[in-house]
Amino acid sequence: MKFRISANPTFKHPVTLKTQDGQQVEVTFTFNYIKPAAFIKFTEDCKQKTIGDVLKDVIADWGDAFEDADGAPMAYSKEALDALLAEYYIGYDIFAGFIEGMRGAREKN
């Protein structure tokens, strides 16, 4: 294993979320990796932001895990994230998955 240097590193990490009817669904998110020098500032900035704004900083993609009201795939966008968070109480679960993934990404690198 070698250290990888990347201008815009990302990592994938599965997050288990609950639907409105209580079913658990595993979603693999692609998150933006925050480098150590920027992480302290990131955590300080989080105190001034909503969970939605924090997630907009860390989510790069969510694959094809979400659908719109008509059942069509809903690609990741900041607007789609806003719509998702308006329907489900899952913002903090996604953020916890991001932190868990950051720990794992650090251990792998």
C-alpha atoms as an extended CHARMM CRD file, in Angstrom:
* protein
*
       109  EXT
         1         1  MET       CA              0.0000000000        0.0000000000        0.0000000000  PROA      1               0.0000000000
         2         2  LYS       CA              1.2930000000        3.4340000000       -0.9020000000  PROA      2               0.0000000000
         3         3  PHE       CA              0.1890000000        6.9280000000        0.0610000000  PROA      3               0.0000000000
         4         4  ARG       CA             -1.8880000000        8.5830000000       -2.6320000000  PROA      4               0.0000000000
         5         5  ILE       CA             -1.6730000000       12.3360000000       -3.2500000000  PROA      5               0.0000000000
         6         6  SER       CA             -4.7640000000       13.8090000000       -4.8820000000  PROA      6               0.0000000000
         7         7  ALA       CA             -5.9210000000       17.3580000000       -5.5660000000  PROA      7               0.0000000000
         8         8  ASN       CA             -9.5800000000       16.5420000000       -4.8320000000  PROA      8               0.0000000000
         9         9  PRO       CA             -9.6810000000       13.2320000000       -2.9790000000  PROA      9               0.0000000000
        10        10  THR       CA            -12.9560000000       11.4190000000       -2.4350000000  PROA      10              0.0000000000
        11        11  PHE       CA            -13.8710000000        8.1360000000       -0.8060000000  PROA      11              0.0000000000
        12        12  LYS       CA            -16.8910000000        5.8490000000       -0.8470000000  PROA      12              0.0000000000
        13        13  HSD       CA            -18.5700000000        4.7450000000        2.3430000000  PROA      13              0.0000000000
        14        14  PRO       CA            -21.8330000000        2.8840000000        3.0250000000  PROA      14              0.0000000000
        15        15  VAL       CA            -24.3790000000        4.5340000000        5.3260000000  PROA      15              0.0000000000
        16        16  THR       CA            -27.4510000000        2.7720000000        6.6790000000  PROA      16              0.0000000000
        17        17  LEU       CA            -30.5430000000        4.9880000000        6.5620000000  PROA      17              0.0000000000
        18        18  LYS       CA            -34.1350000000        4.4090000000        7.6660000000  PROA      18              0.0000000000
        19        19  THR       CA            -37.0530000000        5.0390000000        5.3360000000  PROA      19              0.0000000000
        20        20  GLN       CA            -40.3010000000        6.6310000000        6.5050000000  PROA      20              0.0000000000
        21        21  ASP       CA            -41.7460000000        3.1840000000        7.1880000000  PROA      21              0.0000000000
        22        22  GLY       CA            -38.7310000000        2.1160000000        9.2750000000  PROA      22              0.0000000000
        23        23  GLN       CA            -36.9570000000       -0.0730000000        6.7310000000  PROA      23              0.0000000000
        24        24  GLN       CA            -33.1760000000        0.1360000000        6.6790000000  PROA      24              0.0000000000
        25        25  VAL       CA            -31.4660000000        0.8810000000        3.3840000000  PROA      25              0.0000000000
        26        26  GLU       CA            -27.7080000000        0.9270000000        2.8160000000  PROA      26              0.0000000000
        27        27  VAL       CA            -26.5980000000        3.7970000000        0.5940000000  PROA      27              0.0000000000
        28        28  THR       CA            -23.0200000000        4.1280000000       -0.6180000000  PROA      28              0.0000000000
        29        29  PHE       CA            -22.0920000000        7.7950000000       -0.6740000000  PROA      29              0.0000000000
        30        30  THR       CA            -19.0500000000        9.3160000000       -2.3230000000  PROA      30              0.0000000000
        31        31  PHE       CA            -17.7200000000       11.8540000000        0.1500000000  PROA      31              0.0000000000
        32        32  ASN       CA            -15.1560000000       14.6000000000       -0.2380000000  PROA      32              0.0000000000
        33        33  TYR       CA            -12.0970000000       13.8000000000        1.8650000000  PROA      33              0.0000000000
        34        34  ILE       CA            -11.0560000000       16.7210000000        4.0480000000  PROA      34              0.0000000000
        35        35  LYS       CA             -7.3190000000       16.8990000000        4.4810000000  PROA      35              0.0000000000
        36        36  PRO       CA             -5.8970000000       17.1730000000        8.0070000000  PROA      36              0.0000000000
        37        37  ALA       CA             -4.8170000000       20.8050000000        7.6360000000  PROA      37              0.0000000000
        38        38  ALA       CA             -8.3900000000       21.8090000000        6.7100000000  PROA      38              0.0000000000
        39        39  PHE       CA            -10.2930000000       19.5220000000        9.0860000000  PROA      39              0.0000000000
        40        40  ILE       CA            -10.0780000000       21.7330000000       12.1840000000  PROA      40              0.0000000000
        41        41  LYS       CA            -11.3990000000       24.7290000000       10.2320000000  PROA      41              0.0000000000
        42        42  PHE       CA            -14.1180000000       22.5110000000        8.7630000000  PROA      42              0.0000000000
        43        43  THR       CA            -15.2900000000       21.4310000000       12.2310000000  PROA      43              0.0000000000
        44        44  GLU       CA            -15.3190000000       25.0440000000       13.4280000000  PROA      44              0.0000000000
        45        45  ASP       CA            -17.3130000000       26.1160000000       10.3550000000  PROA      45              0.0000000000
        46        46  CYS       CA            -19.8430000000       23.3170000000       10.9960000000  PROA      46              0.0000000000
        47        47  LYS       CA            -20.9610000000       25.0960000000       14.1670000000  PROA      47              0.0000000000
        48        48  GLN       CA            -22.2830000000       27.9860000000       12.0720000000  PROA      48              0.0000000000
        49        49  LYS       CA            -24.0610000000       25.8900000000        9.4120000000  PROA      49              0.0000000000
        50        50  THR       CA            -27.2010000000       23.8200000000        9.0960000000  PROA      50              0.0000000000
        51        51  ILE       CA            -26.7780000000       20.0750000000        8.6700000000  PROA      51              0.0000000000
        52        52  GLY       CA            -27.8730000000       20.4990000000        5.0540000000  PROA      52              0.0000000000
        53        53  ASP       CA            -25.1350000000       23.0230000000        4.3600000000  PROA      53              0.0000000000
        54        54  VAL       CA            -22.5360000000       20.8120000000        6.0290000000  PROA      54              0.0000000000
        55        55  LEU       CA            -23.6230000000       17.8380000000        3.9210000000  PROA      55              0.0000000000
        56        56  LYS       CA            -23.3830000000       19.9490000000        0.7570000000  PROA      56              0.0000000000
        57        57  ASP       CA            -19.6990000000       20.4050000000        1.6040000000  PROA      57              0.0000000000
        58        58  VAL       CA            -19.0110000000       16.7050000000        2.1060000000  PROA      58              0.0000000000
        59        59  ILE       CA            -21.2390000000       14.7470000000       -0.3150000000  PROA      59              0.0000000000
        60        60  ALA       CA            -19.8650000000       14.3380000000       -3.8340000000  PROA      60              0.0000000000
        61        61  ASP       CA            -22.3900000000       11.7450000000       -5.0510000000  PROA      61              0.0000000000
        62        62  TRP       CA            -24.9560000000        9.2100000000       -3.8890000000  PROA      62              0.0000000000
        63        63  GLY       CA            -25.1580000000        6.9510000000       -6.9140000000  PROA      63              0.0000000000
        64        64  ASP       CA            -28.6440000000        5.7800000000       -7.8610000000  PROA      64              0.0000000000
        65        65  ALA       CA            -29.9710000000        5.2220000000       -4.3310000000  PROA      65              0.0000000000
        66        66  PHE       CA            -32.7300000000        7.8330000000       -4.4320000000  PROA      66              0.0000000000
        67        67  GLU       CA            -35.8270000000        8.2890000000       -6.5850000000  PROA      67              0.0000000000
        68        68  ASP       CA            -38.1980000000       11.1770000000       -7.1270000000  PROA      68              0.0000000000
        69        69  ALA       CA            -41.9520000000       10.9570000000       -6.4510000000  PROA      69              0.0000000000
        70        70  ASP       CA            -42.4910000000        9.3260000000       -9.8580000000  PROA      70              0.0000000000
        71        71  GLY       CA            -39.8780000000        6.6200000000       -9.2380000000  PROA      71              0.0000000000
        72        72  ALA       CA            -37.2870000000        8.1420000000      -11.5670000000  PROA      72              0.0000000000
        73        73  PRO       CA            -33.6410000000        8.0950000000      -10.4170000000  PROA      73              0.0000000000
        74        74  MET       CA            -32.6610000000       11.2970000000       -8.6300000000  PROA      74              0.0000000000
        75        75  ALA       CA            -29.0550000000       12.2560000000       -9.2990000000  PROA      75              0.0000000000
        76        76  TYR       CA            -27.1730000000       14.0140000000       -6.5220000000  PROA      76              0.0000000000
        77        77  SER       CA            -27.4030000000       17.7800000000       -6.5060000000  PROA      77              0.0000000000
        78        78  LYS       CA            -27.6310000000       20.3450000000       -3.7280000000  PROA      78              0.0000000000
        79        79  GLU       CA            -31.2900000000       20.8610000000       -4.6040000000  PROA      79              0.0000000000
        80        80  ALA       CA            -31.9530000000       17.1040000000       -4.4720000000  PROA      80              0.0000000000
        81        81  LEU       CA            -30.2640000000       16.9650000000       -1.0570000000  PROA      81              0.0000000000
        82        82  ASP       CA            -32.5340000000       19.7720000000        0.1740000000  PROA      82              0.0000000000
        83        83  ALA       CA            -35.5810000000       17.8210000000       -1.0560000000  PROA      83              0.0000000000
        84        84  LEU       CA            -34.3470000000       14.6430000000        0.6510000000  PROA      84              0.0000000000
        85        85  LEU       CA            -33.7230000000       16.3860000000        3.9790000000  PROA      85              0.0000000000
        86        86  ALA       CA            -37.1800000000       17.9930000000        3.8140000000  PROA      86              0.0000000000
        87        87  GLU       CA            -38.7220000000       14.4940000000        3.7060000000  PROA      87              0.0000000000
        88        88  TYR       CA            -36.4880000000       12.4360000000        6.0060000000  PROA      88              0.0000000000
        89        89  TYR       CA            -34.6960000000       12.9460000000        9.3180000000  PROA      89              0.0000000000
        90        90  ILE       CA            -31.4510000000       11.4470000000        8.0410000000  PROA      90              0.0000000000
        91        91  GLY       CA            -29.0240000000       14.3540000000        7.8710000000  PROA      91              0.0000000000
        92        92  TYR       CA            -27.1630000000       13.4600000000       11.0430000000  PROA      92              0.0000000000
        93        93  ASP       CA            -27.0440000000        9.7880000000       10.0560000000  PROA      93              0.0000000000
        94        94  ILE       CA            -25.3640000000       10.7530000000        6.7800000000  PROA      94              0.0000000000
        95        95  PHE       CA            -22.9330000000       13.0130000000        8.6360000000  PROA      95              0.0000000000
        96        96  ALA       CA            -22.1030000000       10.2230000000       11.1130000000  PROA      96              0.0000000000
        97        97  GLY       CA            -21.3840000000        7.9870000000        8.1070000000  PROA      97              0.0000000000
        98        98  PHE       CA            -19.0900000000       10.6550000000        6.7030000000  PROA      98              0.0000000000
        99        99  ILE       CA            -17.1190000000       10.8580000000        9.9770000000  PROA      99              0.0000000000
       100       100  GLU       CA            -16.9370000000        7.0610000000       10.1730000000  PROA      100             0.0000000000
       101       101  GLY       CA            -15.7210000000        6.9750000000        6.5770000000  PROA      101             0.0000000000
       102       102  MET       CA            -13.1340000000        9.6750000000        7.2580000000  PROA      102             0.0000000000
       103       103  ARG       CA            -11.6990000000        7.4870000000       10.0090000000  PROA      103             0.0000000000
       104       104  GLY       CA            -11.5690000000        4.5330000000        7.6450000000  PROA      104             0.0000000000
       105       105  ALA       CA            -10.1030000000        6.6120000000        4.8160000000  PROA      105             0.0000000000
       106       106  ARG       CA             -7.4070000000        7.8350000000        7.1730000000  PROA      106             0.0000000000
       107       107  GLU       CA             -6.5870000000        4.3010000000        8.2250000000  PROA      107             0.0000000000
       108       108  LYS       CA             -6.3540000000        3.1480000000        4.5830000000  PROA      108             0.0000000000
       109       109  ASN       CA             -4.0980000000        6.0350000000        3.5570000000  PROA      109             0.0000000000
